[in-house]
């Protein structure tokens, strides 16, 4: 078992901003009253205070128990409850109540469902668009087992952007993501790109990847039509998760950003505390 003495010391640049207390409390009240989940909480996101303080959140639909056990993720693994049929409406009402101009949706993996939750995804997007037609929507989806029909179900709801994260480089993918497959994820991203809906993906750094592998991953994403990419520092949630192998400096993140732009990406978010849904409304502006 890993000891505290084995863990790398966090550098000063990983300090988290304090939230706007009033907006943070308002957000927590709305989400709690409707019994909604966010990846901000379930995933122990370091930006929760900043994003909630700014009045934005990433809703996590289809419950808060995942059927997969990725070794980087803090979301609980187990046997999920049946989908809440009222959840799409509750999410849409929360979006309206919070007057959100942009919303990000994500979900746990639901390998227990015949469609991996695609119909629930589609319904949620459609109800938000109906209740809040001016709100733009990003769908940060699982791989849906690479099933084209299920992906088409989500795309038919016409979110403004669809994201699917590679999470790490190809060599480390099986160790980090366990049940997911690097090539399947690339095919999913490529299918999204071919549909005409802007595609987006993100990777974490600090899991043992090399600089050459990061650049190779950029090339793989660009080759399947992805033009929006996020890069952030992996942070170990608990002792049970994969350890941090290195802390990437802000300067190196800036270097990756420059390289990605030179490769042709339209938008690049690259910094230690960046997560895939961080400041996501800016990605919409760049993609439309």
Helices and strands as residue ranges (DSSP letters): G 4-6, G 12-14, H 21-33, E 37-38, H 39-42, H 48-53, E 58-61, E 65-66, E 76-77, H 87-97, E 102-107, H 118-131, E 136-140, G 144-146, H 148-155, E 161-163, H 170-177, H 182-195, E 198-205, H 211-223, E 228-233, H 250-263, E 267-270, H 280-287
